[in-house]
Amino acid sequence: MAPSAMNRWTKSLSDARPVPYWLEDPGKPHPEPALTGAETCDLLVVGGGYSGLWTALNAKERDPGRDVVLLEGREVGWAASGRNGGFCAASLTHGLANGLARWPDEIHRLEELGARNLDEIEAAVARHSLDCDFERTGEIDVATETYQAWELRDWYDEIARKGLADGIEFLDADAVRDQVASPTFEAGLHDRRGVAMLHPAKLAWGLKRACLNLGVRVYEHTPALNLKAYGTGMAVRTPYGQVRTRQVALGTNIFPSLVRRVRAYTVPVYDYALMTEPLTAGQLASIGWKNRQGLGDSANQFHYFRLSADNRILWGGYDAVYQYGGRVRAEYDDRPETYAKLAGHFFTCFPQLEGVRFTHAWGGAIDTCSRFSAFFGTAHQGRVAYAAGYTGLGVGATRFGADVMLDLLAGERTERTELEMVRRKPLPFPPEPFAWTGIALTKWSLARADSHAGRRNLWLKAMDRLGLGFDS
């Protein structure tokens, strides 16, 4: 990238605030008070992101008489649930390709369950009047290199043969540019029904309100410090109190699990995004983004982008940053060198938007696991359930994970708990320094593949055979 181009593009960041756009919404609710003293309940949910909120809500909808308490260490939706791109996908497996590679014998059922789950999210949005800018617009995966276009065509042919292409259409260069006008687009796969766009923080806040309306007791600024057996139930200590409960559902994701043995299965990966100022009518017309689909490109180091309700463009992805030791710290949420890189990529994709300014630039941690999609389990003789490892596709899949946790706590055999995806876990990450070294080598190899027509080196081929990977 030439210095003059870098200077031109980074000027667009001069007014960008290093805070998540979504969390600055004026409709942000006041936090609930912290827990002080002792509480008892039937079900304690730990974590106030999507995973915990859906678990609490679905538990009350299954059994209105169940006494449910939810603890959140900071404020509901402040972490990944309030910082993501707002892509609510039907896929439970981090995309069809990942699901087909790992669970070919049950992929049709996984796709059906995912489609049903997205329908149920849409129904819950209506039932609880969740004001979260929900739009069932679909998504286009775009190719920005000729080899990627051929790969998309071959992939479409494969899923069509397997009966998995319902609602999906292959778009050639002219067709994809008719949907969104970028000179970099060579082809696309349009999933018309399998993805919705939404305001991620508003979804979390709406779920919190719905939980409160159904009688869930929500305590914010209340971290769960430890978990131990207590008689026939469990006890969780907090800074100013304690909760005694029959059962616990853990939705802590990137944060260290209260079940210690689960910690090795996830690592936190930092992802970053930019948000533009609202586009004018002329700017919108210049890119022709008339149907408001979400978009993502086909590279290993990929971008995701979409329009907000007020016609800003969110542009995120590409860099996936792992900090040595899996540390999660506030200072990692801001990374100017990534913002500059993303700004350059944005104007390469949309040169007709040169002069547009970015108003917000932010980052946040995603819990990734070696198979890219969620895993599940129980502890303490079935009194504790957990779900983690959503790897950036948790906006929709966390609702499915909530139902899995509730099934497991109930000791029920359901179509969810019988899935191999639910019954088996991914391979854990190795300890340091092997985790950092392996992830760094994988990232280098992925970048190299992107610059060599997708050709995967021996390291990536070995990781593929072992079913291991690294992604955000």
N, C-alpha and C positions, 0 to 999 in steps of 0.2 A: 504494500500500500504506500503510495507516494506521500511524502510529508505534506505537500500542498493539499492533497485530498484529505489526509488525516485532519489538518487544521480546519478545512472547510466543514467536515462532518462533525468534528468535536465541538465546533461553535454551537451546534444545535443542542448541546447539553448544558449550555452555560446557565440556564435557569432551572435545570432539573433538580427537584427536591429528592433527597435520598430516603424517601419513605414510600411504602406501598400505596399506590393510587387508591385501591379499593378501601383501605382502612381509614382514609381521610373523609369518607362519605359523611355528610352532615346527619344522616339518619342513624349513626352509630349509637347503640343503646348504652346507658350507664351500666357499669358492672354490678353484679349482685354482691352483697357483703361476703367477707371471708367467714369461714367456719370458726367459731370460738366455742369451745366446750365439747360435749359428747353428743354424738348422733347414733341412731340405729336405723337400719333399713333392711329390706329384703334383697335389694340389688344396689351395689355401689358401682358407678361408672367412673373411671379415672381417665380424664382427658376431655377437654371441651372443644375439640375439633370435630370434623365431620364424623369420624369413627365413633366417638363417644356420644355425640348428639343423636345420631341415627339409632344407636343402641338404646339410649334412654327413651327416645320417642317410640320406637317399635316395641319396646318392652311394655310401655303403658298402653299402646294400642292393642297388643295381644292380651293383656290382663290389666284393665283399669284399676283393679284393686291392689296391684303390686306397688309396694312402697319403694321409690327409686330416688337415690341421691346421686348427683353428679359433681365431681370436683375438678376444677381447672386451676392450674398453677399460676397463670397470668390472667388473661381475659379471653372469653370465648372467641375463637376464630383468629387470634392474633398471630399464630404461626402459619404453617403451610396452608391451612384452610382459608386464610384471608389474603394470601400472597400469590396464589397460583393464577394460571391463565383463564380459568373459568370454562374449560373444556369438560363437559359432563358426558363421558363416553359410555356406550352400552358395554363395551368390551370389559370382561373381568380378568383378562389374561395379558394386559399390556399390548393389546393389538392382536389381530387374527393370526399374523405370522408366528408370533411367539407362542400363542395357544396351540396352533396346529403342530408346531415343532415339538412341543412338550407333552401334549395330551391329545394325540390324533384320534384315539378311540372314543373320546368323549367331547370332541370339539363341537359337534352339532348341539349337544345338550348345553355346553357352556355358552354357546352363542344364543340359544333360546333363553336360558336363564338371564343372560346379560340384557337381552332385548326386553324381557319382562321386568327386570329391575329398573331399566330406564323409564319404562311406562309407569311403573309404580312411583318413581320419583316425580314424574310429571303429575300424577294423580295427587301425590302428597302436597306438591306446590299449590295445586288448586284447593285441596281439602283444607289446608291450614292457612290459606291466603298468604303464602310466602312471597313477599315482594322482592324478587331477586333477578328481575330482567330475564326470565327463562325464555329462550327461543330455540325451537327444535329445527335448527337451520341445516344441520349436517356438517360435514367436514370434507375438504379436498386435500389429499396427499399429493404434493406436486413434485415433479422431477425437474431439476435445474441443470442436469447434464444429460447428454445423449444416452449414455449407458444406463442412467437411471430410468429414462423413458422406456428403453427396451426391457429393463427389469420389471417396471410396472405393468407393461403389456403382458409379459410372461406370467407374472403373478396373478393378474386378472384371469388369464386363461386357465391357470391351475385351480383357482378357487371356484371358477365357473364349472369346471369338470367335477369338482367335489361337492357341488350343490351349496356353496357358501357365498355366492355372489348376489343374493337377493338384495335389492336396493342399492347395489353398487354399480357404477358406470365408469368405463374407461373413457377418458377425454384426451384427444390428441392436442397438439400445440394450439391450433386455432380454437378448439372448443374450450380449453382451459383458460386461454387468454380472453375469451368472450365472457367468462365468469369473473375473472380478476385479471386486469391488464398489467402484467409484468413482462419485460423483455427476457427475463431469465427463465420463464416457465416453458418446459418442453413437452410436458404431458401431465396427466393427473388421474387419480382415482377418486371419484365422487361418491361418498357414502351419504346418501340422502336422508336417512332416518336415524342413523346410529349414534349421533352426537348432538347434544344441545349446548348452546352457549348461555352463560349466566354470569351474574355478579357474585363472585365467590364469597366475599365477606357478608353480603346481604343474605346469602343462603344460610351461613352459619348463624347470623343474628336472628333470622326468621325461625330456624330450628330451635334456637334457645327459647324464643317466645312461645313456640308451640309446646315445648317441653314444660315450661312454666304453667301454661294454660291447662295442661293435663295433670298438674300436681307434682311434677318432678321438682325436688328441692336442689337448686343450683347454687354452688358456692364458688366464687371466683377469688383470685389471689390466694389460693389454697393448694399449695403443692402437696402431693402425697409423698411422704418421706420414706415409709417402709410398709411392708405387707407381711403379716404373720398369721398363723392359725390361732384361733381363739375359740376353744370349746368345739362345737360342731360347725362353727362359722369361721369368719376371718375378721381381722382388725387392721385398720390402716391408720397410721399416725400422721398428723398434720402439724404445722407449726404451733397452732393454738388449740388443738383438740384432737379428737379421735373418732373414727367411725367404726362401729361394729355392725357386721352385715352377714347375711347368709351366703351371698355370692358376690363375685367381683368380675367386672368386664374391663379389660385394659385396652384403652385406645390411645396409647402414648406415643406410638410411631417413632419419630426420630429421637425421642428422649429415652434414656436408659430404662429398660423394662424393670418393673418391680419383681419380675421373675428372672433372676440373674442368668439362667441358662439360655434365655432367649436372645440375650444381647449380641452374641456372636453372629446372629443371622442377618443383621442389618448394619449398614454404615450410612452416615449422613453425607449427602452430596449437595453442594450449594449450586443453585440455579438462579439466573438473573434475568431481569426484564426491564424494558423501557415502555413508557406510555407517552404518546404524542399529545399535543394540544388538539382540541376538536377540529376536524377538517371542515373547510368551507364546502359549499355545494359544488363549486368548480373543482376543488381538489378531489372530492369524492367521484365526480364525473370522470376525472382524468384516469382513475384506476378502475372504474366500472364495477365496483364491488357491490352489485345491486342486490344480491341474495343473502349477504351477511354470513356466509358460511365461515367456520373456522378453517384455517389452513396450517399445514405443516409440510416441511420439505423432506426429501427422501434420503438425505445424507446421514451418515453415522452421527456426525456432529450437526444436529438438526435445529432448525428454528420452528417456533410455533407463533402464529399471529392471528389476530381477530379484531373485529370492531366492537367497541363498547356501545352502550345505549346512546351516549351522546356523540357518537361517531369519532372517537379517538381510535388510534391503532395501538394495540398492545403488541410488542415485538419482543419475544424472549427466546431463551434456549442457547444452543451452541456450546458454550462453556459449561462443563460439569466439574465442579471443583471439590476435591476431597482433601481435607486438612489432616495432616499426620496425626494419628491417634484417634481419629473420628471425633475431634473436638467440635462442639457446638457453642459458638460465642457470638455476641451481638455485633462485634466488629467485622465479622465475616459477611454480614448482610449488605455491606457496601463495598463495591469493587470497581473503581473508576476505569481500570484498564479493560475490564470486560464491557463496560458501558460504551467506551470508545469503539471497541471492536464491533459491538452490536449496532451502533449508529452507522458505521461504514457499511455493514451488511444491509441495513435497512434501505439506505439510499442507492445501493447497487440493485436491490430488488425493485425499488420504486423511484427511479431517477426523476420522474415527473413531479415528485413531492419535495424536491430540493427547496430548502427554505422553511420547511416545517420544523417546529421546535418540539423538544421533549420537555414535559413538565414534571415527570416523575421517573426515578430510576431506583431499583431496589433488588434485593436478593432474599433468599431464604433457603432453609435446609429441607431436603426431601429424604425420606427413608427408602433406601434402595436395598434390594436383596439380590442374590446371585441368579435367580430365575426371573427377575423383573416384575413379578406379580405377587399378590398377597399370600401369606401363609397363616396358618391357624393352629391353635392347640389349647390344651388345658393344663392346669397344675393344681396342686393341693387337693388331690382326690376328686377332681372335677368341680371344685368350688370356684375356681378362677379360670376364665377364658381370655384369650388374647388374639388379636389380629394385627399384623404389621407387614411392612415390605411392599407397599403399593407402588413405589417407584414412579411417582409423578402422575399416575392415572387413578387417583383415589377419589376424585370428586363424585363419580358415580359408583365406583366399586365398593366404597366404604359402606354404602347402605346394604349391599349384599353381605359384606363382612360382618356387619352388625347382626344380621339375621343368622349367620353361621355361628357367631358367639352365643346368641340366645338359644339356638338349637343345641349347642354343645352343653351349655349350662343346664338345659332341661333334660339332658341325657336322651334326646330323641334321635332316631334314625330318620333322616329326611333325604330328599333328593339332593340337598346341598351337602350334608355330612357324608354321603356316600361317594362323593366325587373324589377321584384320585388327587386332584388339586388340593382338596381340603385335608385328605388323610395323610399326605406326604409333605415333608418340609424340603426347602432348598438346601444346598450345601452351605455350611457356614463359611464366613470369611476367616482367613488365617489371622493369627496375632501379628502385631507389628514386630519387626519392620516389613514383614512379608506382605501384609495387606497394602501398605502404601506403595511398595515396589511393584506388586502385581497390578494395582490400579493404574499407576503411572505408565507402565509398559502397555497396558491395554489401551489407555487413552492415546498414547503415541501411535500405536498400531492402527487405531480407528481413524485418526487424522491422516495417517499415511494411506490407508485404503481410500479415503475420500479423494485424495489427490492422485491416486493411481487407478482410476476407473473402477473403484469398488473392489479391487483385488485384495483378498485377505492374506496376511502373511502367516507363517507357521504358528506363531503365538496365538493368533485369533482362531486358526483352524483347530489348534489343540483345545482352546477354551470352548469352542463350539462342540467338540466331541464330548467334553466333560459336562456340558450343560451349564457352563459358568459364563458370567458376563458382568458388565458394568455399564450403567445407563442412568440417565435422569428423566 
